[in-house]
Amino acid sequence: MDRVVGGRKGSRTALALAAALALGASAAPANAQTSSYSIVELAGVPQRINNNGQIAGWVFVGPDAHAAIYSNGAWVDLGVPAGDQLSTLFGINSSGAAVGFSFVSLPGPDNRWQAILAPANATTVQALSVLAPDSFAYAINDGGAVVGCLNRYDDVFPDPHRAFLHANGSVTDLHALLATNPAMDFTCARDVNNAGVVVGEFQSSTAPQRGFLYQNGTVTLLAQSATAYLSNARAVNDTGKVVGEGRLAGFTADHALVYDVATGVISSLGLETTGAFNSRPNDVNGSGAVVGMMFLAVGEHAFLASGGQVLDLNDLLPAGTEWVLQEAMSINDGGQIVGRGYLASSPTVTRYFLMQATAGAASIGDLIAQVRALQAAGLLTRGTANGLVAELTVAERHLRGRCSRLSVLALELFVRHVDLLIRKGRLAAIHGEPLIAEANRIIDGLLAGTHASTKPPKSKAKKCFHPKGKNSKHRC
């Protein structure tokens, strides 16, 4: 199959490419079973996964939770600070440093919650004493900035938390910037990206809960009107995409939304169109893929929203699996996803999982991330980057649908598009040639898999496209 190699060669018929794009525009069947993801059960409780595949969470030692990091196929128990009863981790950065909190029950009505840190490659956790006496830490960025909330017991509504940012050795009181009535307001920071953008939620005794964003000393409430707002902000990526649940005009329940820091626009991820009663996003990766939970008539199901399409994670599982995936907690730039669910044979037992794309799907995800990185660096316009990502998303969808030939066609279109950008001087060869080389590598792998597979009898063979007149349908 001819294609561009090194940015210079090859073509396919326009009809075939049009067929590939037309097929990619339609959503996969809700009950489609694909083999583009594998799944393994985790012995610990996962909360956040970094781009190296390390997971922050906890393991149970008897009845007690111990902060732990999953790396290279195993959990490392980091223990509990001296004098405390349990510990948990909720955030992890690219180097493997993680944060969370520990707990101890004190005499009388009070308990103590203390923010903790596990430096990269640590074997134990340590208390973040600068945040004493009571605090929770939820996220840490690659620069070591930590966010969360302080906990005070001297006021009454609703649970006295105070959002903070701990960076460069000092603590910024975000609550003081947010609260109009400090004695009555609740604030908590949930995530921080590598640019120092902090997101979280705010609530008072007289005002409803809303998401907030803090950047360069300024706080923005994520509410455009009484009918367009984020109730909270759970995660932010390095391109400034903030996810949380909230409402837009016409919504009857909270659903997963995204706020764009660059434009100030709140938009839907499309969960309200799936039949879900409501939905909750938990994380967003560098290319804008979002994971979370949606509430369907059949119960809680984990979702993946990517490239304008919402997918039930259960539809991406290998055929014959017993898993029912209820909630996805985190996704990294490689498309690895962690969350919780159960097995059909033991529905009352909560289990935890790690899903990862097979080689082809993971590689396409890497290509999407590379394109977005070029856009973020100002080397591609937003429109051009969106066009390239759309072509890669088509390839990814066809791969999930087990139609590698159409995936190849979409990848070839991507290669020709990049080649055209190089020839017209809209993208430097030093940046475009690696995209072409990686796409060709994926194509070679897909073609090798196709050629190596056993061919079915001709009467049962599937063709990826077969134009036979104006009433025929292109299908895999």
C-alpha positions in Angstrom: 0.0 0.0 0.0 1.6 3.2 -1.2 2.0 6.1 1.4 4.1 9.1 2.2 7.5 8.1 3.5 9.7 10.8 4.8 7.1 13.3 3.8 7.0 12.8 0.1 5.1 9.9 -1.5 1.8 8.1 -2.1 -1.9 8.4 -2.6 -5.2 6.6 -2.2 -8.5 7.2 -3.9 -10.6 10.1 -2.7 -13.6 7.7 -2.6 -11.8 5.4 -0.1 -10.8 8.4 2.1 -14.3 9.9 2.0 -15.6 6.5 3.1 -13.2 6.3 6.0 -14.1 9.8 7.2 -17.8 9.2 6.8 -17.6 6.0 8.9 -15.5 7.8 11.5 -18.1 10.4 12.0 -20.6 7.9 13.4 -20.5 6.6 16.9 -19.6 3.0 17.6 -22.6 0.8 18.6 -23.3 0.9 22.3 -22.8 -2.9 22.6 -19.7 -3.1 20.4 -17.1 -5.4 21.8 -13.5 -4.5 20.8 -10.0 -5.6 21.6 -8.3 -2.2 21.7 -8.0 -2.3 25.5 -6.7 -4.8 28.0 -7.6 -4.8 31.7 -5.9 -6.0 34.9 -7.2 -6.1 38.4 -5.3 -4.0 41.0 -4.8 -5.1 44.6 -4.9 -1.5 45.8 -7.2 1.5 45.5 -6.1 3.8 42.6 -6.8 7.5 42.6 -4.4 9.2 40.0 -2.1 7.8 37.3 0.9 9.7 35.9 2.4 9.5 32.4 4.9 6.9 33.5 2.1 4.6 34.6 2.7 5.1 38.3 -0.5 5.2 40.4 -1.1 7.0 43.7 -3.6 5.4 46.0 -3.6 3.1 49.0 -3.5 -0.6 50.0 -5.2 -2.2 53.0 -3.1 -3.7 55.7 -5.7 -5.4 57.8 -8.5 -2.9 58.3 -6.3 0.1 57.8 -5.4 2.0 54.7 -1.7 2.6 53.9 -0.5 5.2 51.3 0.9 3.3 48.4 2.3 3.8 44.9 1.8 1.3 42.1 4.9 1.0 39.8 6.2 -1.7 37.5 3.3 -4.0 38.2 3.4 -3.9 42.1 2.2 -1.7 44.9 4.8 -0.2 47.3 3.4 0.3 50.8 4.6 3.7 52.1 3.1 3.2 55.6 1.5 5.7 58.0 3.2 8.6 59.7 4.1 7.9 63.3 1.1 8.2 65.6 -1.5 8.1 62.9 -3.9 5.3 62.0 -4.3 5.4 58.3 -3.0 7.2 55.2 -4.0 7.8 51.6 -2.6 9.3 48.4 -4.7 11.3 45.9 -2.2 13.0 43.6 1.1 12.2 41.8 3.3 14.1 39.5 5.5 13.0 36.6 8.5 12.2 38.8 6.5 10.0 41.1 6.1 12.4 44.0 2.7 12.0 45.6 0.5 13.7 48.1 -2.5 12.9 50.3 -3.4 12.8 53.9 -3.3 10.7 57.1 -5.8 10.4 59.9 -5.9 9.8 63.6 -8.8 9.7 66.0 -8.3 12.0 69.0 -9.9 12.0 72.4 -13.2 13.9 72.4 -15.3 14.8 69.3 -12.4 15.8 67.0 -10.2 13.9 64.6 -7.0 15.1 62.9 -6.3 15.0 59.2 -2.8 15.9 58.2 -1.5 16.5 54.6 1.3 14.1 53.7 4.0 13.9 51.0 5.8 11.0 49.4 8.8 12.3 47.5 9.9 10.6 44.3 11.3 7.1 45.1 10.4 7.4 48.7 9.8 4.3 50.9 7.7 6.2 53.5 5.3 9.2 53.7 6.0 12.3 55.7 3.8 14.9 57.2 3.6 18.3 55.5 4.1 20.2 58.7 3.8 23.6 57.1 0.2 22.8 56.6 -0.4 21.7 60.2 -2.5 21.2 62.2 -5.4 20.0 60.0 -5.2 19.7 56.2 -5.9 17.6 53.1 -3.6 17.5 50.0 -5.2 16.4 46.7 -2.7 17.2 43.9 1.0 18.0 43.2 2.4 19.4 39.9 5.8 18.7 38.4 7.2 21.8 40.1 6.2 20.5 43.5 3.3 22.8 44.1 0.6 21.2 46.3 -3.0 22.1 46.6 -5.8 21.0 48.9 -7.7 22.5 51.9 -7.0 23.3 55.5 -9.6 22.0 58.0 -10.7 24.2 60.9 -13.2 23.4 63.6 -14.2 26.9 64.6 -17.1 27.5 62.3 -20.3 25.7 61.3 -20.9 25.5 57.6 -20.9 23.0 55.9 -17.6 21.5 56.8 -15.0 24.1 57.5 -12.4 23.8 54.7 -10.0 26.5 53.4 -8.4 26.2 50.0 -4.6 26.6 49.8 -1.7 26.5 47.3 1.7 25.5 48.8 4.5 26.4 46.3 8.1 27.6 46.6 8.1 27.2 50.3 5.1 29.5 51.0 1.4 28.9 51.4 -1.2 31.0 49.6 -4.6 31.3 51.3 -6.9 30.9 48.4 -9.9 30.9 50.7 -9.2 34.6 51.6 -9.4 35.4 47.9 -12.7 33.5 47.5 -14.7 34.0 50.6 -17.0 36.9 51.1 -17.9 35.7 54.6 -14.8 33.9 55.9 -16.6 32.5 59.0 -19.2 30.7 56.9 -17.6 29.7 53.6 -16.2 26.4 52.3 -13.4 26.3 49.8 -11.2 23.4 48.6 -8.6 23.2 45.8 -8.6 19.9 43.9 -5.9 20.1 41.2 -3.0 22.2 39.9 -1.4 22.1 36.5 2.2 22.7 35.6 1.5 26.4 34.8 0.3 26.8 38.4 -3.4 27.0 37.5 -5.5 25.8 40.5 -9.1 24.6 40.4 -11.6 23.6 43.0 -14.9 24.5 44.5 -16.5 27.2 46.7 -19.7 27.3 48.7 -21.3 29.4 51.3 -24.4 29.3 53.5 -26.2 31.7 51.2 -24.7 30.8 47.8 -24.7 27.5 45.8 -21.6 25.5 45.2 -19.5 26.7 42.2 -16.2 25.8 40.6 -13.3 28.3 40.8 -10.0 28.8 39.0 -7.0 30.6 40.4 -4.2 31.9 38.2 -1.5 34.6 38.7 -3.2 36.0 41.8 -6.7 36.2 40.3 -9.7 34.0 41.1 -12.4 33.3 38.5 -15.7 31.7 39.4 -16.7 29.2 36.7 -20.2 30.5 36.2 -21.3 32.4 33.1 -24.9 32.8 34.1 -27.6 31.2 36.4 -28.0 28.5 33.7 -24.4 28.0 32.6 -21.9 27.0 35.3 -19.6 24.4 36.8 -20.7 23.2 40.3 -17.1 22.2 40.9 -13.8 21.9 39.1 -12.1 18.5 39.6 -9.1 18.6 37.2 -7.1 20.8 34.9 -4.6 19.8 32.2 -1.6 21.8 30.9 -3.5 23.2 27.9 -6.0 24.9 30.3 -9.0 22.5 30.0 -10.9 22.3 33.3 -13.4 19.5 33.9 -16.2 19.3 36.5 -19.9 18.7 36.6 -22.4 21.5 36.1 -25.3 22.7 33.9 -25.9 24.5 30.7 -29.2 26.0 29.4 -31.8 23.2 29.0 -30.1 20.7 31.4 -32.2 19.1 34.0 -29.3 17.6 35.9 -25.6 18.1 36.4 -23.4 16.6 33.7 -19.7 16.5 32.8 -18.6 19.9 31.4 -15.3 21.5 30.3 -14.1 25.1 30.8 -11.5 26.5 28.4 -9.2 28.8 30.3 -8.1 30.5 27.0 -11.6 31.4 25.8 -13.6 31.4 29.1 -16.2 29.2 27.4 -18.1 26.3 29.2 -19.1 23.5 26.9 -20.6 20.0 27.3 -18.8 16.7 26.8 -22.0 15.2 25.5 -22.9 13.0 28.4 -26.5 14.4 28.5 -27.1 12.9 25.0 -26.2 9.3 26.1 -29.3 8.6 28.2 -27.3 9.2 31.4 -29.3 10.7 34.2 -26.3 12.7 35.3 -22.5 12.3 35.0 -19.3 13.2 36.8 -15.8 13.8 35.3 -12.8 12.9 37.4 -9.7 13.6 35.2 -8.6 15.1 31.9 -5.3 14.2 30.1 -3.0 16.3 28.0 -4.9 15.7 24.8 -8.3 16.6 26.4 -9.6 13.0 26.9 -11.9 12.9 30.0 -12.9 10.0 32.2 -15.5 9.7 34.9 -18.8 8.1 35.8 -22.3 8.3 34.3 -25.5 7.1 35.9 -27.5 5.0 33.4 -30.7 3.0 33.8 -28.5 -0.1 34.3 -26.5 1.6 37.0 -23.2 3.4 37.3 -20.9 3.0 34.2 -17.4 4.5 33.6 -17.0 6.7 30.5 -14.3 8.1 28.2 -15.0 11.3 26.3 -12.5 11.9 23.6 -12.5 13.6 20.2 -16.2 14.6 20.4 -17.3 11.1 21.2 -18.5 9.6 24.5 -17.7 5.9 25.0 -18.9 3.5 27.7 -15.6 1.9 28.9 -17.5 -1.4 29.2 -17.7 -1.3 25.4 -14.0 -1.2 25.0 -13.3 -4.4 27.1 -12.1 -7.6 25.5 -15.0 -10.0 24.5 -16.0 -12.4 27.2 -14.8 -10.4 30.2 -16.8 -10.5 33.5 -15.9 -6.9 34.4 -18.5 -4.2 34.9 -16.7 -0.9 35.0 -18.5 1.7 37.2 -16.1 4.6 37.5 -12.9 5.8 35.9 -10.8 7.9 38.3 -7.9 9.0 36.1 -6.3 8.9 32.6 -2.8 9.7 31.5 -1.5 10.9 28.2 -0.8 7.3 27.1 -4.5 6.5 27.5 -4.0 4.3 30.6 -7.1 4.5 32.8 -7.7 3.4 36.4 -11.0 3.0 38.3 -13.4 0.7 40.1 -16.0 -1.8 39.2 -17.0 -5.4 39.9 -17.1 -8.9 38.3 -20.5 -10.2 37.2 -19.9 -13.3 39.2 -19.4 -11.3 42.4 -21.3 -8.0 42.1 -21.1 -7.1 45.7 -17.3 -7.0 45.8 -15.8 -3.7 44.7 -12.6 -4.2 42.6 -10.1 -1.9 41.0 -8.7 -1.9 37.6 -6.0 -0.6 35.2 -7.0 -0.4 31.5 -4.6 0.3 28.8 -4.8 0.6 25.0 -3.2 -2.0 22.9 -0.1 -1.0 20.9 -1.9 0.6 18.0 -4.4 2.6 20.0 -1.8 3.8 22.4 0.4 5.0 19.6 -2.4 6.9 18.0 -3.0 8.5 21.4 0.7 9.5 21.5 0.4 11.1 18.1 -2.6 13.1 19.2 -0.6 14.3 22.2 2.3 15.3 20.0 0.0 17.3 17.7 -1.5 19.1 20.7 2.0 19.8 22.0 2.9 21.5 18.7 -0.3 23.6 19.0 0.5 24.6 22.6 4.0 25.6 21.5 2.5 27.8 18.8 3.9 25.7 15.9 0.5 24.7 14.6 -2.7 26.9 14.5 -5.6 25.6 16.5 -7.6 24.9 13.4 -4.8 22.9 11.7 -4.2 21.0 14.9 -7.9 20.2 15.2 -8.0 18.9 11.6 -5.0 16.6 12.3 -6.5 15.3 15.5 -9.8 14.7 13.8 -8.0 12.4 11.3 -6.2 10.6 14.1 -9.5 10.2 16.0 -11.0 8.5 13.0 -8.1 6.1 12.9 -8.5 5.4 16.6 -12.3 4.7 16.2 -11.8 2.3 13.4 -9.1 0.5 15.4 -11.5 0.1 18.3 -14.1 -1.2 15.8 -11.6 -3.8 14.6 -11.4 -2.4 11.1 -7.6 -1.9 10.7 -7.9 -1.2 7.0 -10.0 1.9 7.6 -7.6 2.9 10.4 -4.8 2.6 7.9 -6.6 4.8 5.4 -7.2 7.5 8.0 -3.6 7.4 9.1 -2.5 7.8 5.5 -4.7 10.8 5.2 -3.0 12.2 8.3 0.4 11.6 6.8 -0.5 13.4 3.5 -1.9 16.3 5.5 1.3 16.7 7.5 3.4 16.4 4.3 1.3 19.1 2.7 1.8 21.4 5.7 5.6 20.8 5.4 5.6 21.5 1.7 3.6 24.7 2.1 5.9 25.9 4.9 3.2 25.8 7.5 5.1 23.3 9.6 8.8 22.9 9.9 10.2 19.5 8.7 12.0 19.0 12.0 8.6 19.0 13.7 6.5 17.3 10.9 8.8 14.4 9.8 8.6 12.7 13.3 4.8 12.7 13.0 5.0 11.1 9.6 7.6 8.5 10.7 5.4 7.5 13.8 2.3 7.3 11.7 4.0 5.1 9.1 5.3 2.9 12.0 1.7 2.4 13.2 0.6 1.7 9.7 3.3 -1.0 9.2 2.2 -2.6 12.4 -1.5 -2.6 11.4 -0.7 -4.0 8.0 1.5 -6.7 9.5 -1.3 -7.7 11.8 -3.8 -7.8 8.9 -1.5 -9.9 6.7 -0.6 -12.3 9.5 -4.2 -13.0 10.4 -6.0 -16.1 9.2 -8.2 -15.2 6.3 -11.8 -16.3 6.6 -13.6 -18.1 3.8 -14.5 -15.7 1.0 -18.2 -16.0 1.6 -17.7 -14.6 5.1 -14.9 -12.1 4.5 -15.4 -8.6 5.7 -14.5 -5.7 3.5 -13.8 -2.3 4.9 -15.6 -0.5 2.1 -17.6 -1.6 -0.9 -19.2 1.1 -3.0 -21.9 -0.7 -5.0 -24.2 2.0 -6.1 -25.8 5.0 -4.5 -27.9 3.0 -2.0 -25.0 0.9 -0.7 -23.6 1.5 2.8 -19.9 1.7 3.6 -19.2 -0.4 6.6 -16.4 -2.5 8.1 
